[in-house]
């Protein structure tokens, strides 16, 4: 498994996206429909089996009705700069 898949940064971003989805009252299937992707796409991203490109991340945030930066606040706690 690539190192980025299990990195704290990647897990933090995905956890933020999952929290935003559930806060919006959307199921994985609902989100997949908004993204025009199969439900397995959302499931694989949320279970850390698939990475998101930057463009997919932006589309995901738009589908959730959030600013992309809203999914990133915890990063300051997991990135050692």
N, CA, C and O atoms as a Maestro MAE file, in Angstrom:
{
 s_m_m2io_version
 :::
 2.0.0
}

f_m_ct {
 s_m_title
 :::
 protein
 m_atom[324] {
  # First column is atom index #
  i_m_mmod_type
  r_m_x_coord
  r_m_y_coord
  r_m_z_coord
  i_m_residue_number
  s_m_chain_name
  s_m_pdb_residue_name
  s_m_pdb_atom_name
  i_m_atomic_number
  :::
  1 25 0.854 -1.178 0.000 1 A "UNK " " N  " 7
  2 3 0.000 0.000 0.000 1 A "UNK " " CA " 6
  3 2 0.898 1.238 0.000 1 A "UNK " " C  " 6
  4 15 1.844 1.306 0.784 1 A "UNK " " O  " 8
  5 25 0.619 2.221 -0.865 2 A "UNK " " N  " 7
  6 3 1.437 3.432 -0.895 2 A "UNK " " CA " 6
  7 2 1.394 4.166 0.444 2 A "UNK " " C  " 6
  8 15 0.401 4.108 1.170 2 A "UNK " " O  " 8
  9 25 2.483 4.851 0.754 3 A "UNK " " N  " 7
  10 3 2.586 5.553 2.037 3 A "UNK " " CA " 6
  11 2 1.497 6.606 2.220 3 A "UNK " " C  " 6
  12 15 1.006 6.795 3.333 3 A "UNK " " O  " 8
  13 25 1.103 7.309 1.121 4 A "UNK " " N  " 7
  14 3 0.102 8.366 1.275 4 A "UNK " " CA " 6
  15 2 -1.231 7.816 1.731 4 A "UNK " " C  " 6
  16 15 -2.003 8.526 2.376 4 A "UNK " " O  " 8
  17 25 -1.516 6.568 1.410 5 A "UNK " " N  " 7
  18 3 -2.818 5.988 1.756 5 A "UNK " " CA " 6
  19 2 -3.000 5.909 3.259 5 A "UNK " " C  " 6
  20 15 -4.092 6.157 3.771 5 A "UNK " " O  " 8
  21 25 -1.959 5.574 3.951 6 A "UNK " " N  " 7
  22 3 -2.086 5.419 5.402 6 A "UNK " " CA " 6
  23 2 -1.567 6.636 6.166 6 A "UNK " " C  " 6
  24 15 -1.465 6.592 7.392 6 A "UNK " " O  " 8
  25 25 -1.240 7.713 5.466 7 A "UNK " " N  " 7
  26 3 -0.693 8.883 6.151 7 A "UNK " " CA " 6
  27 2 -1.779 9.565 6.987 7 A "UNK " " C  " 6
  28 15 -2.957 9.536 6.631 7 A "UNK " " O  " 8
  29 25 -1.376 10.169 8.083 8 A "UNK " " N  " 7
  30 3 -2.335 10.903 8.911 8 A "UNK " " CA " 6
  31 2 -2.996 12.056 8.145 8 A "UNK " " C  " 6
  32 15 -4.160 12.373 8.388 8 A "UNK " " O  " 8
  33 25 -2.270 12.673 7.237 9 A "UNK " " N  " 7
  34 3 -2.837 13.778 6.466 9 A "UNK " " CA " 6
  35 2 -3.983 13.280 5.590 9 A "UNK " " C  " 6
  36 15 -5.064 13.868 5.585 9 A "UNK " " O  " 8
  37 25 -3.747 12.202 4.853 10 A "UNK " " N  " 7
  38 3 -4.784 11.647 3.983 10 A "UNK " " CA " 6
  39 2 -5.997 11.215 4.796 10 A "UNK " " C  " 6
  40 15 -7.132 11.526 4.435 10 A "UNK " " O  " 8
  41 25 -5.766 10.513 5.873 11 A "UNK " " N  " 7
  42 3 -6.884 10.058 6.719 11 A "UNK " " CA " 6
  43 2 -7.660 11.238 7.294 11 A "UNK " " C  " 6
  44 15 -8.882 11.167 7.422 11 A "UNK " " O  " 8
  45 25 -6.973 12.315 7.640 12 A "UNK " " N  " 7
  46 3 -7.634 13.496 8.188 12 A "UNK " " CA " 6
  47 2 -8.542 14.150 7.152 12 A "UNK " " C  " 6
  48 15 -9.665 14.542 7.470 12 A "UNK " " O  " 8
  49 25 -8.065 14.270 5.920 13 A "UNK " " N  " 7
  50 3 -8.880 14.870 4.865 13 A "UNK " " CA " 6
  51 2 -10.122 14.025 4.613 13 A "UNK " " C  " 6
  52 15 -11.226 14.559 4.511 13 A "UNK " " O  " 8
  53 25 -9.950 12.720 4.512 14 A "UNK " " N  " 7
  54 3 -11.089 11.835 4.241 14 A "UNK " " CA " 6
  55 2 -12.083 11.873 5.406 14 A "UNK " " C  " 6
  56 15 -13.294 11.895 5.189 14 A "UNK " " O  " 8
  57 25 -11.575 11.881 6.632 15 A "UNK " " N  " 7
  58 3 -12.473 11.966 7.794 15 A "UNK " " CA " 6
  59 2 -13.288 13.260 7.753 15 A "UNK " " C  " 6
  60 15 -14.470 13.260 8.098 15 A "UNK " " O  " 8
  61 25 -12.662 14.362 7.333 16 A "UNK " " N  " 7
  62 3 -13.380 15.632 7.212 16 A "UNK " " CA " 6
  63 2 -14.463 15.563 6.136 16 A "UNK " " C  " 6
  64 15 -15.555 16.104 6.310 16 A "UNK " " O  " 8
  65 25 -14.154 14.895 5.026 17 A "UNK " " N  " 7
  66 3 -15.142 14.757 3.953 17 A "UNK " " CA " 6
  67 2 -16.311 13.868 4.380 17 A "UNK " " C  " 6
  68 15 -17.463 14.154 4.055 17 A "UNK " " O  " 8
  69 25 -16.016 12.808 5.098 18 A "UNK " " N  " 7
  70 3 -17.079 11.925 5.592 18 A "UNK " " CA " 6
  71 2 -17.961 12.695 6.576 18 A "UNK " " C  " 6
  72 15 -19.187 12.605 6.515 18 A "UNK " " O  " 8
  73 25 -17.338 13.451 7.478 19 A "UNK " " N  " 7
  74 3 -18.105 14.231 8.453 19 A "UNK " " CA " 6
  75 2 -18.989 15.259 7.751 19 A "UNK " " C  " 6
  76 15 -20.133 15.473 8.152 19 A "UNK " " O  " 8
  77 25 -18.465 15.893 6.709 20 A "UNK " " N  " 7
  78 3 -19.252 16.878 5.960 20 A "UNK " " CA " 6
  79 2 -20.419 16.210 5.244 20 A "UNK " " C  " 6
  80 15 -21.516 16.765 5.177 20 A "UNK " " O  " 8
  81 25 -20.178 15.022 4.715 21 A "UNK " " N  " 7
  82 3 -21.258 14.299 4.022 21 A "UNK " " CA " 6
  83 2 -22.370 13.946 4.999 21 A "UNK " " C  " 6
  84 15 -23.548 14.163 4.713 21 A "UNK " " O  " 8
  85 25 -21.999 13.410 6.135 22 A "UNK " " N  " 7
  86 3 -23.026 13.011 7.109 22 A "UNK " " CA " 6
  87 2 -23.736 14.240 7.684 22 A "UNK " " C  " 6
  88 15 -24.940 14.200 7.941 22 A "UNK " " O  " 8
  89 25 -22.995 15.328 7.885 23 A "UNK " " N  " 7
  90 3 -23.611 16.565 8.384 23 A "UNK " " CA " 6
  91 2 -24.618 17.118 7.372 23 A "UNK " " C  " 6
  92 15 -25.611 17.740 7.748 23 A "UNK " " O  " 8
  93 25 -24.351 16.888 6.102 24 A "UNK " " N  " 7
  94 3 -25.268 17.339 5.048 24 A "UNK " " CA " 6
  95 2 -26.462 16.406 4.890 24 A "UNK " " C  " 6
  96 15 -27.367 16.675 4.101 24 A "UNK " " O  " 8
  97 25 -26.461 15.307 5.643 25 A "UNK " " N  " 7
  98 3 -27.565 14.364 5.574 25 A "UNK " " CA " 6
  99 2 -27.565 13.525 4.309 25 A "UNK " " C  " 6
  100 15 -28.611 13.024 3.895 25 A "UNK " " O  " 8
  101 25 -26.403 13.366 3.694 26 A "UNK " " N  " 7
  102 3 -26.301 12.603 2.453 26 A "UNK " " CA " 6
  103 2 -25.752 11.211 2.695 26 A "UNK " " C  " 6
  104 15 -24.860 11.019 3.521 26 A "UNK " " O  " 8
  105 25 -26.283 10.253 1.980 27 A "UNK " " N  " 7
  106 3 -25.706 8.910 1.981 27 A "UNK " " CA " 6
  107 2 -24.583 8.883 0.950 27 A "UNK " " C  " 6
  108 15 -24.418 9.819 0.167 27 A "UNK " " O  " 8
  109 25 -23.818 7.802 0.962 28 A "UNK " " N  " 7
  110 3 -22.793 7.643 -0.070 28 A "UNK " " CA " 6
  111 2 -23.441 7.626 -1.451 28 A "UNK " " C  " 6
  112 15 -22.902 8.190 -2.403 28 A "UNK " " O  " 8
  113 25 -24.579 6.987 -1.554 29 A "UNK " " N  " 7
  114 3 -25.289 6.915 -2.833 29 A "UNK " " CA " 6
  115 2 -25.740 8.305 -3.290 29 A "UNK " " C  " 6
  116 15 -25.640 8.636 -4.471 29 A "UNK " " O  " 8
  117 25 -26.240 9.121 -2.343 30 A "UNK " " N  " 7
  118 3 -26.654 10.488 -2.673 30 A "UNK " " CA " 6
  119 2 -25.471 11.292 -3.220 30 A "UNK " " C  " 6
  120 15 -25.585 11.971 -4.240 30 A "UNK " " O  " 8
  121 25 -24.351 11.203 -2.533 31 A "UNK " " N  " 7
  122 3 -23.164 11.939 -2.954 31 A "UNK " " CA " 6
  123 2 -22.680 11.454 -4.312 31 A "UNK " " C  " 6
  124 15 -22.323 12.258 -5.174 31 A "UNK " " O  " 8
  125 25 -22.668 10.154 -4.499 32 A "UNK " " N  " 7
  126 3 -22.244 9.594 -5.789 32 A "UNK " " CA " 6
  127 2 -23.115 10.140 -6.915 32 A "UNK " " C  " 6
  128 15 -22.608 10.468 -7.988 32 A "UNK " " O  " 8
  129 25 -24.403 10.237 -6.680 33 A "UNK " " N  " 7
  130 3 -25.316 10.769 -7.689 33 A "UNK " " CA " 6
  131 2 -24.966 12.212 -8.030 33 A "UNK " " C  " 6
  132 15 -24.948 12.587 -9.203 33 A "UNK " " O  " 8
  133 25 -24.687 13.020 -7.015 34 A "UNK " " N  " 7
  134 3 -24.311 14.420 -7.243 34 A "UNK " " CA " 6
  135 2 -23.004 14.520 -8.017 34 A "UNK " " C  " 6
  136 15 -22.821 15.431 -8.824 34 A "UNK " " O  " 8
  137 25 -22.103 13.583 -7.770 35 A "UNK " " N  " 7
  138 3 -20.804 13.580 -8.447 35 A "UNK " " CA " 6
  139 2 -20.857 12.916 -9.822 35 A "UNK " " C  " 6
  140 15 -19.893 12.969 -10.586 35 A "UNK " " O  " 8
  141 25 -21.999 12.290 -10.124 36 A "UNK " " N  " 7
  142 3 -22.153 11.509 -11.362 36 A "UNK " " CA " 6
  143 2 -21.109 10.400 -11.447 36 A "UNK " " C  " 6
  144 15 -20.484 10.163 -12.480 36 A "UNK " " O  " 8
  145 25 -20.957 9.739 -10.309 37 A "UNK " " N  " 7
  146 3 -20.029 8.613 -10.186 37 A "UNK " " CA " 6
  147 2 -20.806 7.441 -9.602 37 A "UNK " " C  " 6
  148 15 -21.872 7.638 -9.018 37 A "UNK " " O  " 8
  149 25 -20.289 6.228 -9.750 38 A "UNK " " N  " 7
  150 3 -20.952 5.090 -9.110 38 A "UNK " " CA " 6
  151 2 -20.757 5.145 -7.588 38 A "UNK " " C  " 6
  152 15 -19.763 5.693 -7.112 38 A "UNK " " O  " 8
  153 25 -21.691 4.588 -6.832 39 A "UNK " " N  " 7
  154 3 -21.552 4.584 -5.372 39 A "UNK " " CA " 6
  155 2 -20.240 3.956 -4.896 39 A "UNK " " C  " 6
  156 15 -19.709 4.335 -3.852 39 A "UNK " " O  " 8
  157 25 -19.725 3.004 -5.659 40 A "UNK " " N  " 7
  158 3 -18.461 2.371 -5.256 40 A "UNK " " CA " 6
  159 2 -17.312 3.380 -5.228 40 A "UNK " " C  " 6
  160 15 -16.363 3.204 -4.464 40 A "UNK " " O  " 8
  161 25 -17.381 4.429 -6.044 41 A "UNK " " N  " 7
  162 3 -16.351 5.474 -6.048 41 A "UNK " " CA " 6
  163 2 -16.287 6.132 -4.675 41 A "UNK " " C  " 6
  164 15 -15.211 6.258 -4.090 41 A "UNK " " O  " 8
  165 25 -17.442 6.550 -4.166 42 A "UNK " " N  " 7
  166 3 -17.495 7.201 -2.856 42 A "UNK " " CA " 6
  167 2 -17.055 6.219 -1.767 42 A "UNK " " C  " 6
  168 15 -16.286 6.577 -0.874 42 A "UNK " " O  " 8
  169 25 -17.539 5.003 -1.847 43 A "UNK " " N  " 7
  170 3 -17.179 4.000 -0.851 43 A "UNK " " CA " 6
  171 2 -15.689 3.733 -0.803 43 A "UNK " " C  " 6
  172 15 -15.115 3.606 0.279 43 A "UNK " " O  " 8
  173 25 -15.059 3.646 -1.956 44 A "UNK " " N  " 7
  174 3 -13.620 3.376 -2.000 44 A "UNK " " CA " 6
  175 2 -12.804 4.549 -1.470 44 A "UNK " " C  " 6
  176 15 -11.793 4.352 -0.795 44 A "UNK " " O  " 8
  177 25 -13.241 5.770 -1.775 45 A "UNK " " N  " 7
  178 3 -12.536 6.941 -1.246 45 A "UNK " " CA " 6
  179 2 -12.679 6.978 0.273 45 A "UNK " " C  " 6
  180 15 -11.696 7.162 0.991 45 A "UNK " " O  " 8
  181 25 -13.905 6.803 0.756 46 A "UNK " " N  " 7
  182 3 -14.152 6.897 2.195 46 A "UNK " " CA " 6
  183 2 -13.524 5.761 2.987 46 A "UNK " " C  " 6
  184 15 -13.262 5.916 4.180 46 A "UNK " " O  " 8
  185 25 -13.279 4.625 2.349 47 A "UNK " " N  " 7
  186 3 -12.638 3.512 3.055 47 A "UNK " " CA " 6
  187 2 -11.130 3.486 2.807 47 A "UNK " " C  " 6
  188 15 -10.460 2.497 3.103 47 A "UNK " " O  " 8
  189 25 -10.612 4.572 2.265 48 A "UNK " " N  " 7
  190 3 -9.173 4.760 2.031 48 A "UNK " " CA " 6
  191 2 -8.618 3.731 1.046 48 A "UNK " " C  " 6
  192 15 -7.457 3.334 1.149 48 A "UNK " " O  " 8
  193 25 -9.428 3.308 0.110 49 A "UNK " " N  " 7
  194 3 -8.961 2.386 -0.927 49 A "UNK " " CA " 6
  195 2 -8.590 3.136 -2.195 49 A "UNK " " C  " 6
  196 15 -7.927 2.583 -3.073 49 A "UNK " " O  " 8
  197 25 -9.014 4.394 -2.298 50 A "UNK " " N  " 7
  198 3 -8.772 5.180 -3.502 50 A "UNK " " CA " 6
  199 2 -8.452 6.610 -3.111 50 A "UNK " " C  " 6
  200 15 -9.026 7.151 -2.166 50 A "UNK " " O  " 8
  201 25 -7.537 7.213 -3.839 51 A "UNK " " N  " 7
  202 3 -7.162 8.597 -3.617 51 A "UNK " " CA " 6
  203 2 -8.021 9.513 -4.483 51 A "UNK " " C  " 6
  204 15 -8.531 9.089 -5.519 51 A "UNK " " O  " 8
  205 25 -8.181 10.751 -4.068 52 A "UNK " " N  " 7
  206 3 -8.870 11.759 -4.866 52 A "UNK " " CA " 6
  207 2 -7.846 12.650 -5.550 52 A "UNK " " C  " 6
  208 15 -6.852 13.044 -4.941 52 A "UNK " " O  " 8
  209 25 -8.091 12.967 -6.819 53 A "UNK " " N  " 7
  210 3 -7.279 13.991 -7.466 53 A "UNK " " CA " 6
  211 2 -7.722 15.342 -6.909 53 A "UNK " " C  " 6
  212 15 -8.743 15.434 -6.227 53 A "UNK " " O  " 8
  213 25 -6.963 16.370 -7.199 54 A "UNK " " N  " 7
  214 3 -7.337 17.710 -6.747 54 A "UNK " " CA " 6
  215 2 -8.683 18.107 -7.340 54 A "UNK " " C  " 6
  216 15 -9.528 18.665 -6.639 54 A "UNK " " O  " 8
  217 25 -8.889 17.828 -8.617 55 A "UNK " " N  " 7
  218 3 -10.163 18.182 -9.253 55 A "UNK " " CA " 6
  219 2 -11.327 17.397 -8.650 55 A "UNK " " C  " 6
  220 15 -12.416 17.942 -8.466 55 A "UNK " " O  " 8
  221 25 -11.100 16.129 -8.347 56 A "UNK " " N  " 7
  222 3 -12.155 15.331 -7.701 56 A "UNK " " CA " 6
  223 2 -12.453 15.871 -6.308 56 A "UNK " " C  " 6
  224 15 -13.612 15.915 -5.896 56 A "UNK " " O  " 8
  225 25 -11.424 16.280 -5.584 57 A "UNK " " N  " 7
  226 3 -11.608 16.861 -4.254 57 A "UNK " " CA " 6
  227 2 -12.462 18.123 -4.337 57 A "UNK " " C  " 6
  228 15 -13.367 18.321 -3.526 57 A "UNK " " O  " 8
  229 25 -12.171 18.975 -5.318 58 A "UNK " " N  " 7
  230 3 -12.949 20.209 -5.485 58 A "UNK " " CA " 6
  231 2 -14.398 19.904 -5.839 58 A "UNK " " C  " 6
  232 15 -15.309 20.558 -5.333 58 A "UNK " " O  " 8
  233 25 -14.618 18.917 -6.704 59 A "UNK " " N  " 7
  234 3 -15.987 18.528 -7.070 59 A "UNK " " CA " 6
  235 2 -16.714 17.952 -5.858 59 A "UNK " " C  " 6
  236 15 -17.900 18.215 -5.658 59 A "UNK " " O  " 8
  237 25 -16.007 17.172 -5.058 60 A "UNK " " N  " 7
  238 3 -16.578 16.559 -3.857 60 A "UNK " " CA " 6
  239 2 -17.041 17.657 -2.909 60 A "UNK " " C  " 6
  240 15 -18.164 17.609 -2.407 60 A "UNK " " O  " 8
  241 25 -16.182 18.648 -2.660 61 A "UNK " " N  " 7
  242 3 -16.545 19.751 -1.768 61 A "UNK " " CA " 6
  243 2 -17.756 20.511 -2.319 61 A "UNK " " C  " 6
  244 15 -18.670 20.849 -1.566 61 A "UNK " " O  " 8
  245 25 -17.766 20.777 -3.618 62 A "UNK " " N  " 7
  246 3 -18.899 21.486 -4.225 62 A "UNK " " CA " 6
  247 2 -20.184 20.684 -4.069 62 A "UNK " " C  " 6
  248 15 -21.238 21.252 -3.785 62 A "UNK " " O  " 8
  249 25 -20.107 19.378 -4.251 63 A "UNK " " N  " 7
  250 3 -21.297 18.522 -4.122 63 A "UNK " " CA " 6
  251 2 -21.832 18.532 -2.688 63 A "UNK " " C  " 6
  252 15 -23.029 18.359 -2.461 63 A "UNK " " O  " 8
  253 25 -20.933 18.734 -1.731 64 A "UNK " " N  " 7
  254 3 -21.343 18.789 -0.328 64 A "UNK " " CA " 6
  255 2 -21.777 20.194 0.085 64 A "UNK " " C  " 6
  256 15 -22.316 20.387 1.175 64 A "UNK " " O  " 8
  257 25 -21.539 21.176 -0.794 65 A "UNK " " N  " 7
  258 3 -21.900 22.553 -0.471 65 A "UNK " " CA " 6
  259 2 -20.965 23.183 0.531 65 A "UNK " " C  " 6
  260 15 -21.374 24.052 1.301 65 A "UNK " " O  " 8
  261 25 -19.702 22.755 0.533 66 A "UNK " " N  " 7
  262 3 -18.721 23.324 1.458 66 A "UNK " " CA " 6
  263 2 -17.580 23.947 0.667 66 A "UNK " " C  " 6
  264 15 -17.361 23.616 -0.498 66 A "UNK " " O  " 8
  265 25 -16.870 24.837 1.304 67 A "UNK " " N  " 7
  266 3 -15.636 25.362 0.720 67 A "UNK " " CA " 6
  267 2 -14.574 24.273 0.858 67 A "UNK " " C  " 6
  268 15 -14.542 23.586 1.879 67 A "UNK " " O  " 8
  269 25 -13.715 24.097 -0.126 68 A "UNK " " N  " 7
  270 3 -12.674 23.076 -0.011 68 A "UNK " " CA " 6
  271 2 -11.855 23.214 1.271 68 A "UNK " " C  " 6
  272 15 -11.462 22.216 1.875 68 A "UNK " " O  " 8
  273 25 -11.606 24.437 1.675 69 A "UNK " " N  " 7
  274 3 -10.815 24.650 2.892 69 A "UNK " " CA " 6
  275 2 -11.518 24.127 4.138 69 A "UNK " " C  " 6
  276 15 -10.864 23.858 5.146 69 A "UNK " " O  " 8
  277 25 -12.847 23.978 4.086 70 A "UNK " " N  " 7
  278 3 -13.586 23.445 5.230 70 A "UNK " " CA " 6
  279 2 -13.211 21.994 5.531 70 A "UNK " " C  " 6
  280 15 -13.372 21.531 6.660 70 A "UNK " " O  " 8
  281 25 -12.715 21.281 4.526 71 A "UNK " " N  " 7
  282 3 -12.325 19.883 4.719 71 A "UNK " " CA " 6
  283 2 -10.881 19.763 5.166 71 A "UNK " " C  " 6
  284 15 -10.387 18.651 5.354 71 A "UNK " " O  " 8
  285 25 -10.193 20.885 5.340 72 A "UNK " " N  " 7
  286 3 -8.771 20.842 5.647 72 A "UNK " " CA " 6
  287 2 -8.357 21.413 7.004 72 A "UNK " " C  " 6
  288 15 -7.156 21.465 7.266 72 A "UNK " " O  " 8
  289 25 -9.255 21.839 7.874 73 A "UNK " " N  " 7
  290 3 -8.806 22.533 9.091 73 A "UNK " " CA " 6
  291 2 -7.931 21.689 10.005 73 A "UNK " " C  " 6
  292 15 -7.062 22.230 10.689 73 A "UNK " " O  " 8
  293 25 -8.137 20.397 10.031 74 A "UNK " " N  " 7
  294 3 -7.354 19.554 10.937 74 A "UNK " " CA " 6
  295 2 -5.937 19.308 10.431 74 A "UNK " " C  " 6
  296 15 -5.115 18.751 11.159 74 A "UNK " " O  " 8
  297 25 -5.641 19.705 9.222 75 A "UNK " " N  " 7
  298 3 -4.322 19.431 8.664 75 A "UNK " " CA " 6
  299 2 -3.203 20.104 9.442 75 A "UNK " " C  " 6
  300 15 -2.101 19.561 9.527 75 A "UNK " " O  " 8
  301 25 -3.460 21.256 10.001 76 A "UNK " " N  " 7
  302 3 -2.404 21.928 10.757 76 A "UNK " " CA " 6
  303 2 -1.941 21.087 11.938 76 A "UNK " " C  " 6
  304 15 -0.820 21.248 12.421 76 A "UNK " " O  " 8
  305 25 -2.806 20.189 12.401 77 A "UNK " " N  " 7
  306 3 -2.460 19.327 13.529 77 A "UNK " " CA " 6
  307 2 -1.683 18.085 13.107 77 A "UNK " " C  " 6
  308 15 -1.026 17.458 13.938 77 A "UNK " " O  " 8
  309 25 -1.750 17.717 11.817 78 A "UNK " " N  " 7
  310 3 -1.084 16.488 11.389 78 A "UNK " " CA " 6
  311 2 0.100 16.718 10.459 78 A "UNK " " C  " 6
  312 15 0.854 15.785 10.184 78 A "UNK " " O  " 8
  313 25 0.277 17.942 9.970 79 A "UNK " " N  " 7
  314 3 1.433 18.250 9.124 79 A "UNK " " CA " 6
  315 2 2.514 18.869 9.985 79 A "UNK " " C  " 6
  316 15 2.281 19.843 10.701 79 A "UNK " " O  " 8
  317 25 3.675 18.299 9.906 80 A "UNK " " N  " 7
  318 3 4.815 18.818 10.664 80 A "UNK " " CA " 6
  319 2 5.590 19.758 9.767 80 A "UNK " " C  " 6
  320 15 6.397 19.332 8.940 80 A "UNK " " O  " 8
  321 25 5.332 21.059 9.944 81 A "UNK " " N  " 7
  322 3 6.012 22.066 9.116 81 A "UNK " " CA " 6
  323 2 7.036 22.779 9.955 81 A "UNK " " C  " 6
  324 15 7.728 23.670 9.461 81 A "UNK " " O  " 8
  :::
 }
 m_bond[323] {
  # First column is bond index #
  i_m_from
  i_m_to
  i_m_order
  :::
  1 1 2 1
  2 2 3 1
  3 3 4 2
  4 3 5 1
  5 5 6 1
  6 6 7 1
  7 7 8 2
  8 7 9 1
  9 9 10 1
  10 10 11 1
  11 11 12 2
  12 11 13 1
  13 13 14 1
  14 14 15 1
  15 15 16 2
  16 15 17 1
  17 17 18 1
  18 18 19 1
  19 19 20 2
  20 19 21 1
  21 21 22 1
  22 22 23 1
  23 23 24 2
  24 23 25 1
  25 25 26 1
  26 26 27 1
  27 27 28 2
  28 27 29 1
  29 29 30 1
  30 30 31 1
  31 31 32 2
  32 31 33 1
  33 33 34 1
  34 34 35 1
  35 35 36 2
  36 35 37 1
  37 37 38 1
  38 38 39 1
  39 39 40 2
  40 39 41 1
  41 41 42 1
  42 42 43 1
  43 43 44 2
  44 43 45 1
  45 45 46 1
  46 46 47 1
  47 47 48 2
  48 47 49 1
  49 49 50 1
  50 50 51 1
  51 51 52 2
  52 51 53 1
  53 53 54 1
  54 54 55 1
  55 55 56 2
  56 55 57 1
  57 57 58 1
  58 58 59 1
  59 59 60 2
  60 59 61 1
  61 61 62 1
  62 62 63 1
  63 63 64 2
  64 63 65 1
  65 65 66 1
  66 66 67 1
  67 67 68 2
  68 67 69 1
  69 69 70 1
  70 70 71 1
  71 71 72 2
  72 71 73 1
  73 73 74 1
  74 74 75 1
  75 75 76 2
  76 75 77 1
  77 77 78 1
  78 78 79 1
  79 79 80 2
  80 79 81 1
  81 81 82 1
  82 82 83 1
  83 83 84 2
  84 83 85 1
  85 85 86 1
  86 86 87 1
  87 87 88 2
  88 87 89 1
  89 89 90 1
  90 90 91 1
  91 91 92 2
  92 91 93 1
  93 93 94 1
  94 94 95 1
  95 95 96 2
  96 95 97 1
  97 97 98 1
  98 98 99 1
  99 99 100 2
  100 99 101 1
  101 101 102 1
  102 102 103 1
  103 103 104 2
  104 103 105 1
  105 105 106 1
  106 106 107 1
  107 107 108 2
  108 107 109 1
  109 109 110 1
  110 110 111 1
  111 111 112 2
  112 111 113 1
  113 113 114 1
  114 114 115 1
  115 115 116 2
  116 115 117 1
  117 117 118 1
  118 118 119 1
  119 119 120 2
  120 119 121 1
  121 121 122 1
  122 122 123 1
  123 123 124 2
  124 123 125 1
  125 125 126 1
  126 126 127 1
  127 127 128 2
  128 127 129 1
  129 129 130 1
  130 130 131 1
  131 131 132 2
  132 131 133 1
  133 133 134 1
  134 134 135 1
  135 135 136 2
  136 135 137 1
  137 137 138 1
  138 138 139 1
  139 139 140 2
  140 139 141 1
  141 141 142 1
  142 142 143 1
  143 143 144 2
  144 143 145 1
  145 145 146 1
  146 146 147 1
  147 147 148 2
  148 147 149 1
  149 149 150 1
  150 150 151 1
  151 151 152 2
  152 151 153 1
  153 153 154 1
  154 154 155 1
  155 155 156 2
  156 155 157 1
  157 157 158 1
  158 158 159 1
  159 159 160 2
  160 159 161 1
  161 161 162 1
  162 162 163 1
  163 163 164 2
  164 163 165 1
  165 165 166 1
  166 166 167 1
  167 167 168 2
  168 167 169 1
  169 169 170 1
  170 170 171 1
  171 171 172 2
  172 171 173 1
  173 173 174 1
  174 174 175 1
  175 175 176 2
  176 175 177 1
  177 177 178 1
  178 178 179 1
  179 179 180 2
  180 179 181 1
  181 181 182 1
  182 182 183 1
  183 183 184 2
  184 183 185 1
  185 185 186 1
  186 186 187 1
  187 187 188 2
  188 187 189 1
  189 189 190 1
  190 190 191 1
  191 191 192 2
  192 191 193 1
  193 193 194 1
  194 194 195 1
  195 195 196 2
  196 195 197 1
  197 197 198 1
  198 198 199 1
  199 199 200 2
  200 199 201 1
  201 201 202 1
  202 202 203 1
  203 203 204 2
  204 203 205 1
  205 205 206 1
  206 206 207 1
  207 207 208 2
  208 207 209 1
  209 209 210 1
  210 210 211 1
  211 211 212 2
  212 211 213 1
  213 213 214 1
  214 214 215 1
  215 215 216 2
  216 215 217 1
  217 217 218 1
  218 218 219 1
  219 219 220 2
  220 219 221 1
  221 221 222 1
  222 222 223 1
  223 223 224 2
  224 223 225 1
  225 225 226 1
  226 226 227 1
  227 227 228 2
  228 227 229 1
  229 229 230 1
  230 230 231 1
  231 231 232 2
  232 231 233 1
  233 233 234 1
  234 234 235 1
  235 235 236 2
  236 235 237 1
  237 237 238 1
  238 238 239 1
  239 239 240 2
  240 239 241 1
  241 241 242 1
  242 242 243 1
  243 243 244 2
  244 243 245 1
  245 245 246 1
  246 246 247 1
  247 247 248 2
  248 247 249 1
  249 249 250 1
  250 250 251 1
  251 251 252 2
  252 251 253 1
  253 253 254 1
  254 254 255 1
  255 255 256 2
  256 255 257 1
  257 257 258 1
  258 258 259 1
  259 259 260 2
  260 259 261 1
  261 261 262 1
  262 262 263 1
  263 263 264 2
  264 263 265 1
  265 265 266 1
  266 266 267 1
  267 267 268 2
  268 267 269 1
  269 269 270 1
  270 270 271 1
  271 271 272 2
  272 271 273 1
  273 273 274 1
  274 274 275 1
  275 275 276 2
  276 275 277 1
  277 277 278 1
  278 278 279 1
  279 279 280 2
  280 279 281 1
  281 281 282 1
  282 282 283 1
  283 283 284 2
  284 283 285 1
  285 285 286 1
  286 286 287 1
  287 287 288 2
  288 287 289 1
  289 289 290 1
  290 290 291 1
  291 291 292 2
  292 291 293 1
  293 293 294 1
  294 294 295 1
  295 295 296 2
  296 295 297 1
  297 297 298 1
  298 298 299 1
  299 299 300 2
  300 299 301 1
  301 301 302 1
  302 302 303 1
  303 303 304 2
  304 303 305 1
  305 305 306 1
  306 306 307 1
  307 307 308 2
  308 307 309 1
  309 309 310 1
  310 310 311 1
  311 311 312 2
  312 311 313 1
  313 313 314 1
  314 314 315 1
  315 315 316 2
  316 315 317 1
  317 317 318 1
  318 318 319 1
  319 319 320 2
  320 319 321 1
  321 321 322 1
  322 322 323 1
  323 323 324 2
  :::
 }
}
